[in-house]
């Protein structure tokens, strides 16, 4: 079966090749989101105490905490 080309289309071209030119709205929205601070992903934590630091160093040296 041979399909008739849609009006204005030439055979052999992909449907994506017939889209209207981009206005840049997606890029603008992406950049707008990228400039916002993202507290969801960057959770601030309180400073670690000396006991936690000592335990970490002991683990690094091969000792159990």
PyMOL commands that set and color helices and strands:
alter all, ss='L'
color gray80, all
select helices_A, chain A and resi 15-18+25-35+50-60
alter helices_A, ss='H'
color red, helices_A
deselect
rebuild
show_as cartoon
